[in-house]
Amino acid sequence: MSKNKRRKITGILLSILIVVFCNTSYFKSIVYFPEEIKIIQGETRNLNLFFPFTLSVRSDSSNTLKINGLEISTEKISLNLSTPLVLQSDDIGKINLQFSILGIVPFKKVVVNVLPKTVAMPGGHSIGVKLKSKGVIVVGFAPVIGKRGLRSNPAEKAGIQLGDTLLEINNIEIMNPEHLNELINNSKGKPLVVTIKRNNKIFKTIIKPNYDTREKSYQIGLWIRDIAAGVGTLSFYFPKNNSYGALGHIITDLDTGKPIEIKEGEIIKAQIAAIEKGARNKPGEKKGVFVQEEKILGNIIRNTEYGIYGKLKTPLRNPYYKKAIPVALISEVKEGPAEILTVLKGDTIQKYDVIIEKVYKQKNPKPKGLIIRITDKRLLKETGGIVQGMSGSPIIQNNKLVGAITHVFVNDPTRGYGVFMEWMIKIAQQIEDNDMKMAANF
């Protein structure tokens, strides 16, 4: 056998061995050994690492951490990682652990993040959502009809696109569509410097209005909108400060599909008047009506990837929960039975059975963390599954808030996505912290 042939065979065998090794439980246990472990202050957390060895571990933190009842300190202790570990700490903060082999060879650094217990009131309330955008949103083009029927479109010629937000004209802030028309018509056809926002970038362009013989005014050829409204579901609120989160996903413009950057907004009471039942490839919908529009439930200060956020004017009553309940960490969410809270008729919150079919163990915020399936026969009979307007309905498991419904599977309305409540709560806390910093700097 030639030397080249032997090398080729050796290379093939090594490749096979590497593939086999990479599929062993030993290799997988190394790859998936966690870099961060989250636990709640004062609570225990069971951790199954399925690591088939005994390792030494020590801590460089003054905070107390117990594993299997043993206090971890700067002195090394041995742990059998092939059996479940029980972690517990009464000290909030981060604890750095160093795992080593035989107490000598460094193996892995792990951060144990001890978090305070967070509690929130579950939502489920049907709410009317009213948003006013910053500037005006371009939702269509319309030709300007000049003399002898000549058609033109100054805005399109200047590079304006669907979904663009017009912020200013000649450095004057655009307040609403009527104000924009006034600024354009007052130009008497002179070129206008227009400030535009597109995909989080702000730039300026020049648009020269043309005279429209039908409208008897100067026009730039756009259909615009500055207000959006709809029905959704409250996810949670904090009794201590009435901060709330709802919907679980960002609000986009109906025509352009682009996220709406809000100038101001409010939530009001809504009642569900009818249900359009969902079917395969045909999403259903809650038909809601706004009631007592003059009685505002709260404001809207953020429109984010994880829902809308603001402050309630007064706390809202939940018939199933008199007190706030714990918010689950992602590590606590399990595949299996759970419940949702939502409204199908009037303003009465009801509880329905679901199954959490899939839990994506996310390390960083992402909008789709859960797959859920509706199992409650009452809900299936009324709606066919998840319908529009159900977004934000809180998901509860083992008496903890674990997430909120966000999207329906178009080809199977009995199933859909949910966002982890841990991420929704984190966004709410970040907003609260930012507002406090701004107030302090004012």
N, C-alpha and C positions, 0 to 999 in steps of 0.2 A: 504493500500500500504506500502510495506516495505521501510525501510530507504535507503537501497542500490538501490532499484528501483527508488526512488525519486531522489537520487544523479545522477543516470544514465540519467534520463529524463532531469534533470537540466543541466547536462553537454552537452547533445545533443542540448538543446535550446540555451545555451550560444554559442556553436560552430556555430549554424545557424545565431545567431545575429552578431557574429564576421564576418562571411563570407558576410552577407548582408551589414554590415557597411563598410567593406573593398571595396565594389563595389559602394559605394555612391560617388557622386561628391565631397562631403565634405572631405572624407578621401583622395581621389585622389588629391584634391587641396593642401592638407597638404604635401603629399608624394612628389608631383612634384613641390612644391614651390622652385624656383631656389636658388642655393647657390652663383652663379656668373651670372652677367648680363654684356654683352659686348656692348658698344656703341662707335660710331666714334666721335671724337672731332668735335664739332660745328654742328653735325647733330642730328636730333631728332630720337628717336626710340619709336614706339608704342608697348606697352607691355600689353598683355591680360593674367592676372593671373587667372581669373575666381574664385577668392577667395571670398566666400560669406559673408565677414565681413569687418568692418572698423577697421583698426589697426593704432596705433601710430608709427611714425618713426622718428629717429634722426640720425645724422652723427657725427662721431668722427674725420672727416678729415677737413683740411683747404681748400681743393679743393671745388670748387663750383659745385653743382648739383641741377638742377631744375626738379621737377616732377609736371606736370600739371601747369607749370608756377610758382610754389611755390619753393622758395629756401630752401633746406634742410640744417639745421644747428644742433648745439648741443641742440637747443630747440625742443621739440617734437611737431609734427603736425599730424593731423589725415588725413588718406587717405582711401577712399572707394575703396577697391580692387576688387569689383565685376564689376567695369567699367574699360575701357581701361586707361592705364597710358601713359603719354608722358614724356620721359626722355631726358634731354639735358645738356651737359656740354662743356665748352670751355677749361677745364683744363685736360691735359693728366696725367694719373696716376690712382691709386686705391682709391676708396671711400668706406669706411665701413659703412654700414647701420645696425641699430638695430631696428627690428620691435617688438612691444610689444602689449599686449592685455590690453585695458583700461589704457594704458600708464604706467602700473605697472608690469604686468607679462611678462617676456621675452618670445618671440615666435620664432624668427628666425634672424640669422645674414646673411646678403647678401653683397657680394662684387660687386661694380659696377666698371668695368675695362674700363676706357676711353682710347681708342687707337687712335693713329694718323691715318689720312687717308692715305691708301696705294694705289698707282696707278701703273699700269703696261701695257705694250703694249701686246695686244693679239697676239698669234701665229697663227697656222694653216699651217705654211710652212712645206713642205715635206723635211725631212732631212735624210741623210745617216749617220749611227752610226757605228763607228769602235772603238773597245775596245781591249786593250792588258792587260791581267791579270798579277797579281803579281805571279811569278813562272809559273808553267805549271799545267793544269787541267787534271786529269785522266778521260778519256772518254771510256776506254775499256781495255780488257786484250787480250794478244796474246801469245801463247805458244812459249817458246824458244826451238828450235830443236837442240838437242845435238848429240853426237856420237850414231850410230846405231838407229837413229830416236827417241831417248828418249825425251819425252816432259817434260818440267818443267815450273814453273812460280814463280820465286823468289819474285816478288813484292806481288803477291796474298798470297804466303806462309808467308810473313812478315806482313800480315794484312792490306795491302793497299786496299782501297775501291773506288768504282766509285764516282766521285765528289770530291775526295781529291785533295788538291793543294800541289804540291811538291815545296818547297821554296828554300831549300839548300841541297847540298851534301858536306859532310865534311866541313861544315861552309862556303862553297863557294855559293854565290847567283846564282840560275839558271836563266839565261837570256832569253832562248828560247828553243824550242825542240832540235835544233841542238847542243846547248851548253850542254844540258843534255846528249845527246848521246856521246858527246866528253868526258865528265866527267866519264861516265860509262865505255866506252871502254878503257880509260886511266888507269882504276883501275886494269886491267889485272886479273880480277876475285877476287880481294881482297874485303873484306866486306866494305860497304859504310854506313856512318851515314847520314840518310836522315831526314831532317826537314819537317814536314807535318803540314798542317792546315786543320782541319775538324770541321765544325760547330762552328767556332769562337774559337776553341781550338788548340793550337800549341804543338806538341810533336815530339819526335825523335824515329826512329826505325832503325834497322840494316837490310840491304839487301845485299846479296852476289850474284853478277852477275854470270850468266852462259854463256858459249861460244855457240853462235848460228852458226851451220855449214853452214847454207844457207847464212846468212848475213856476215859471216866471221868477226864477231865482238862480243864483250860481250854485253849481253842484260839483262834486268830485267823483260820483258814481259808486256809492257804497250803500249796502244794507248794514246797519249796526245795531248793537244791543248793549245794555249795561245792567240788566236785571235778570236774575235766574231764580226760579222757585220750584219747589217740589216737596214730596213727602218722604220722610225717612224715620229711623228709629233711634232713640237715645240709647247709648251703650252703658254709661255709668256716670256718676258724679261723686265728688268728695263732699261729705257733709260739713267738714271743717271750714271750707271756703267756697263751696258751691261751684267749683270748676267742674266742667263736664266734657265728655267726648261722645261723639255720635257718628253714625254711618259706617265707620271703619275704612272708608276709601275716599279719595279726593273727588270733589265735584268738578265736572268738566262741562264746557258749553255744549248744548244739545246739538247744534249744527256743525261745529268745528271739531268737537272732541278734545279741545285744548283745555287744560286746567284754568280755572277762573281765579285770578288774583283779586282778592276782595278789598274793597275800600271800607265797607261796613256791611253788617248783616244781622239778622235776628232769627230766633226760633219762636214759633207760636204754637198754640194748641191745634191739633188736627184730629179729625175723626175719620174713620174708614167707613165709607158709604157702600162700597161694593168691592168684589174681588174678581179680577179677570184671571181665570184659571190658566196655569201654565201647562204646556205640552212640549213634546220633543220638537226642538228647533223653533219654538214659539214661546219666549219668556212671558210669564204672567205678570200681573201688576195689581198693587193695592190702589184703589180709587179713593183718594182722600180729599177732604174739604177742610179749608181753614175755618176755624171758629174763634170768635172773640179776638179778631185781629188786632184790636186796640190793646189787648192784654198780652204784652210781650213776656214770654217765659224766660228769655235770656238773650244775650248778644252772641255774635260770632266774631271771633278775632283772628282765627287762623283756618285756612283751608289746606289740609296737608294730605300726603299720600295715605295717612292712617285715619282720616276722617276730619270732621270739623270740631273746633274747640272754642270754648267761651265760658261765660259765667251765667249761672241761673240767677234770676232775681229772687226767687224763693225756692226752698227745697220741694221736690216732687214726691208724692206718696207712691209706694210700691206695695200692692196688696200681699205679696208673698214674703217680703223682707221688711222688718221693722228697724233693723240695724244694718250697718255696713258689714260686708263679708270680706274675707281675705282675697287678695289677688294672687293667683297661682304663678309661680315661675314656670318657664317653658319646660324645665326638667320634671315638673310635677304633672304635666298634662299627659294623659294616657289614652291609647286607643281603647274605645269601649263606650258604654252608655253615658249620655249627658242630657242636658235640657236646654231649651232656649226660651226666652221671654219675648213675646211680640203681641201686637194687636191685630185682630182680624175683623172686628166689628165695633163701631163706635170708638170709644176710648178705653175699653176694658182690656187690661193686660192679662194674657193667659200663658200657661206653661205647657210646653210640648216636648215630647221625647225625640231625641236624635241619637245617632251613633257617630262618634269620631272615628273615621276609618283610617286616617293617616295623620301622623304628627311629624312634621319636619323639624328636626332639632337645629334651629337656627342660632348662630352665634351673633349675628348682626341683624338689625331690623330689616324685614322684608314683608311685603303686604300679604303674601299667601303662605300661611304657616300650617293651616289645617285643611283637611278634606272632611266634610261632614255629610251625612245622609239622613234625610228626614224619615223617621219610622212611625211617627204618631199618625194613626189612621184618621183622626179628626182633621188634622192639618192637611193630610194628603187629599182628603175628600173635598175640603174647602178650596185649596190652592193648587193642588197637584205637586206641591213641593215648595221650593224657594222662589219667591216672586219679587219684582221691583217694589221698593218701599220697605222690604224686610231687612235691608242693609243696616247694620248696626245692632241688630237683635243680639243681646248678650248670650253667651254660651256658658253654662254653669255645670261644673263637674265636682262631685264630692264637696258640695257647699263652698266652692271657690269659683271666682270669676276667671275663666280660662281664655276667653276670646270673644269675638263678635263675627257674625255673618257678613260677608262682603260681596261675593259674586255667586251666580248660579251657573251650572254647566248647561249650556244651551241645548246640548243633545241629550241631557238627562236632568230635568228640573228637580228630581228628588235629591240631587247631590250638588254640592257647591264648595266654595272656599271660605275660610275664616282667617282672620288675623289674630295673632296672640294678644291677649289683654296686657301682657307685660310690655309690649311695644307701645300700645295705646297709652298706657299709664306713663311710660317714660316720656313720650312726647308732651303729655299734659304737664308733667313736672318740669320739663325743660322750658315750656312756655311760661310757667309760673315763676321759675328762677329768672328768666330773661326780663319779665315784667318788673320783678322786684329790683333787679340791677338798674333798669332804666329809671325807675322811681327814685332810687338812691342817688343816681347821677344827675337827676334833674335839678 
